[in-house]
């Protein structure tokens, strides 16, 4: 691992200062941070409990809980990969902001349906894949949309503020979900409540930045 020089640290601090001292860039970073937090906290809260919820349903039906937990995790991951790949194509066809907004909407609706209404084990596997498509697949927007919103001189630092800042906060998501489960006594109810964070993404996305489909990177 290389050692970061004092000059590099000072340059990074200078670049971050340039981002935060510019009113437009500061506002954009703040809104994108909320979007990223919505994605990260929602994902942590959902994917953490999908296998456990599947195991709970299987146990209630007298089936092998660990087997169904593994199957649910596998199908969730398969749906996630499909979601990653699809978002990259969809945003190039229909535009960044519309598809990102629809991914938040899909994540919210399917998560609520998955944890509150799905009781059949086989339906659960299908819904786990669909939920993974939207809740996990939506992370691809950060690699597509973020670089297109900042000029070259601050692009890397601005992206780090958004990407790393949201994860620092979202790390507390599983702890909050655990507290909700102990309070309500139900994995489904706790996960459904945590999924409401996707509402933040739905509200913020239209205002976070301009549509960048077909436009060059800002200089």
C-alpha positions as CSV (number, residue, x, y, z in Angstrom):
1,X,0.0,0.0,0.0
2,X,1.4,3.4,-1.0
3,X,1.9,6.2,1.5
4,X,-0.1,9.4,0.9
5,X,2.2,12.3,0.9
6,X,1.5,15.6,2.7
7,X,1.2,17.3,-0.7
8,X,-1.5,14.9,-1.7
9,X,-3.4,15.4,1.5
10,X,-3.3,19.1,1.2
11,X,-4.4,18.9,-2.4
12,X,-7.4,16.7,-1.5
13,X,-8.4,19.1,1.3
14,X,-8.1,22.0,-1.1
15,X,-10.3,20.3,-3.6
16,X,-13.0,19.4,-1.1
17,X,-12.9,23.1,0.1
18,X,-13.5,24.2,-3.5
19,X,-16.5,21.9,-3.6
20,X,-18.1,23.0,-0.4
21,X,-17.3,26.7,-0.9
22,X,-19.3,26.8,-4.2
23,X,-23.0,27.3,-3.5
24,X,-24.2,25.3,-6.5
25,X,-21.8,22.4,-6.0
26,X,-22.5,22.3,-2.2
27,X,-26.2,22.1,-2.8
28,X,-25.7,19.4,-5.4
29,X,-23.5,17.3,-3.1
30,X,-26.1,17.6,-0.3
31,X,-29.0,16.4,-2.5
32,X,-26.9,13.6,-4.0
33,X,-25.8,12.6,-0.5
34,X,-29.4,12.1,0.4
35,X,-30.0,10.0,-2.7
36,X,-27.0,7.9,-1.9
37,X,-28.0,7.5,1.7
38,X,-31.4,6.4,0.6
39,X,-29.9,3.7,-1.6
40,X,-27.3,2.6,0.9
41,X,-29.5,2.5,4.0
42,X,-32.4,0.9,2.2
43,X,-30.1,-1.8,0.8
44,X,-28.5,-2.6,4.1
45,X,-31.9,-2.8,5.8
46,X,-33.4,-5.0,3.1
47,X,-30.6,-7.4,2.1
48,X,-29.7,-8.1,5.7
49,X,-33.1,-9.5,6.5
50,X,-34.2,-11.3,3.3
51,X,-32.6,-14.6,4.2
52,X,-33.8,-14.4,7.8
53,X,-37.4,-13.6,6.7
54,X,-37.3,-16.6,4.3
55,X,-36.0,-18.8,7.1
56,X,-38.8,-17.6,9.3
57,X,-41.5,-18.5,6.7
58,X,-39.9,-21.9,6.1
59,X,-39.8,-22.7,9.8
60,X,-43.4,-21.7,10.2
61,X,-44.3,-24.2,7.4
62,X,-42.2,-26.9,8.9
63,X,-39.5,-26.8,6.2
64,X,-35.7,-26.5,6.3
65,X,-35.1,-22.9,7.3
66,X,-31.4,-22.7,6.3
67,X,-32.1,-24.1,2.8
68,X,-34.8,-21.5,2.1
69,X,-32.6,-18.8,3.6
70,X,-29.8,-19.7,1.2
71,X,-32.2,-19.9,-1.8
72,X,-33.6,-16.5,-1.0
73,X,-30.2,-15.0,-0.7
74,X,-29.2,-16.6,-4.0
75,X,-32.2,-15.3,-5.9
76,X,-31.8,-11.8,-4.4
77,X,-28.2,-11.7,-5.6
78,X,-29.3,-12.9,-9.1
79,X,-31.9,-10.1,-9.2
80,X,-29.3,-7.6,-8.1
81,X,-26.9,-8.5,-11.0
82,X,-29.8,-8.1,-13.5
83,X,-30.6,-4.8,-11.9
84,X,-27.1,-3.5,-12.3
85,X,-26.9,-4.5,-15.9
86,X,-30.4,-3.2,-16.8
87,X,-29.9,0.2,-15.2
88,X,-26.9,1.0,-17.4
89,X,-28.9,0.2,-20.5
90,X,-32.1,1.9,-19.4
91,X,-30.6,5.2,-18.4
92,X,-29.0,5.5,-21.9
93,X,-32.4,4.9,-23.5
94,X,-34.8,6.7,-21.3
95,X,-32.7,9.2,-19.4
96,X,-30.9,9.2,-16.0
97,X,-33.4,10.8,-13.7
98,X,-36.5,8.9,-14.8
99,X,-34.9,5.5,-14.5
100,X,-33.3,6.3,-11.1
101,X,-36.7,7.6,-9.8
102,X,-38.4,4.4,-11.1
103,X,-35.8,2.3,-9.3
104,X,-36.5,4.0,-6.0
105,X,-40.2,3.5,-6.6
106,X,-39.7,-0.2,-7.4
107,X,-37.5,-0.7,-4.4
108,X,-40.1,0.9,-2.1
109,X,-43.1,-0.9,-3.5
110,X,-41.5,-4.4,-3.8
111,X,-39.9,-4.2,-0.3
112,X,-43.2,-3.4,1.3
113,X,-44.9,-6.2,-0.6
114,X,-42.1,-8.7,0.1
115,X,-42.0,-8.2,3.9
116,X,-45.7,-7.5,4.6
117,X,-47.7,-9.6,2.1
118,X,-45.6,-12.5,0.9
119,X,-46.3,-15.7,2.8
120,X,-45.8,-18.4,0.2
121,X,-42.2,-19.7,0.1
122,X,-42.1,-20.1,-3.7
123,X,-43.5,-16.6,-4.3
124,X,-40.9,-15.4,-1.9
125,X,-38.1,-16.5,-4.1
126,X,-39.5,-14.7,-7.2
127,X,-40.1,-11.6,-5.1
128,X,-36.6,-11.8,-3.6
129,X,-35.2,-11.6,-7.1
130,X,-37.4,-8.7,-8.0
131,X,-36.6,-6.9,-4.8
132,X,-32.9,-7.3,-5.4
133,X,-33.3,-6.0,-9.0
134,X,-34.4,-2.6,-7.6
135,X,-32.9,-2.3,-4.1
136,X,-29.4,-3.5,-5.0
137,X,-29.4,-2.7,-8.8
138,X,-30.0,0.9,-8.1
139,X,-26.4,1.4,-6.9
140,X,-25.4,1.5,-10.6
141,X,-26.7,5.1,-10.8
142,X,-23.8,6.3,-8.8
143,X,-21.3,5.1,-11.4
144,X,-23.3,6.6,-14.3
145,X,-24.9,9.8,-13.0
146,X,-22.4,11.1,-10.4
147,X,-19.5,11.7,-12.7
148,X,-21.7,13.7,-15.1
149,X,-22.7,16.3,-12.5
150,X,-19.3,17.7,-11.5
151,X,-16.6,19.5,-13.4
152,X,-13.2,17.8,-13.8
153,X,-11.4,19.9,-11.2
154,X,-13.6,18.6,-8.4
155,X,-15.2,15.4,-9.8
156,X,-13.3,12.9,-7.8
157,X,-13.6,14.7,-4.5
158,X,-17.3,15.4,-4.9
159,X,-18.0,11.8,-5.8
160,X,-16.1,10.7,-2.7
161,X,-18.1,13.0,-0.5
162,X,-21.3,11.6,-1.8
163,X,-20.3,7.9,-2.0
164,X,-18.3,7.6,1.3
165,X,-20.3,10.0,3.3
166,X,-23.5,8.1,2.8
167,X,-21.9,4.8,3.7
168,X,-20.5,6.2,7.0
169,X,-24.1,7.1,8.0
170,X,-25.7,3.9,6.5
171,X,-23.4,1.7,8.6
172,X,-25.8,2.3,11.5
173,X,-28.7,0.9,9.4
174,X,-28.5,-2.7,10.6
175,X,-28.3,-1.5,14.2
176,X,-31.5,0.5,13.8
177,X,-33.2,-2.5,12.0
178,X,-32.2,-4.8,14.9
179,X,-33.7,-2.3,17.4
180,X,-36.9,-2.2,15.4
181,X,-37.1,-6.0,15.3
182,X,-36.7,-6.2,19.0
183,X,-39.3,-3.5,19.5
184,X,-42.0,-4.9,17.1
185,X,-41.0,-8.5,17.3
186,X,-41.2,-9.0,13.6
187,X,-38.5,-9.0,10.9
188,X,-41.1,-8.1,8.2
189,X,-42.5,-5.1,10.0
190,X,-39.0,-3.7,10.9
191,X,-37.7,-4.2,7.3
192,X,-40.8,-2.6,5.8
193,X,-40.4,0.4,8.1
194,X,-36.7,0.8,7.1
195,X,-37.6,0.6,3.5
196,X,-39.5,3.9,3.8
197,X,-36.0,5.5,3.4
198,X,-36.5,5.0,-0.3
199,X,-39.1,7.8,-0.1
200,X,-36.2,10.2,0.3
201,X,-34.7,9.1,-3.0
202,X,-38.1,9.6,-4.7
203,X,-38.4,13.1,-3.4
204,X,-34.9,14.3,-4.0
205,X,-34.1,12.8,-7.4
206,X,-36.0,15.4,-9.5
207,X,-34.1,18.2,-7.9
208,X,-30.6,16.7,-7.5
209,X,-29.2,17.8,-10.8
210,X,-29.9,18.3,-14.5
211,X,-30.6,15.4,-17.0
212,X,-27.3,14.4,-18.5
213,X,-28.3,11.8,-21.1
214,X,-26.4,12.4,-24.3
215,X,-24.3,15.3,-22.8
216,X,-20.5,15.4,-22.5
217,X,-18.8,15.4,-19.1
218,X,-18.6,19.0,-17.8
219,X,-15.1,20.4,-18.2
